Amino acid sequence: MSPSIWQILIVVALIMLLFGAGKLPRIMGDMAEGIKSFKRGMRDEDESVPSPKSDKAPGPKDTLN
């Protein structure tokens, strides 16, 4: 069951009352910065893990020659 437009408007109104219109852009900016930091950390982690091709162990074809 999806929320109706009235339920969405009530939730938005409550958020505006709790946080105020001035704080909302700052909160969204902080959330965006957190997401960017998370993505940057994931990318750095992927670069630090060696790929399987670089740690190639000799296979059966390499030992026969």
Secondary structure, DSSP 8 states (H G I E B T S, - for coil): ----HHHHHHHHHHHHHHHHHHHHHHHHHHHHHHHHHHHHHHHHHHHHS--TTTT----HHHHH-
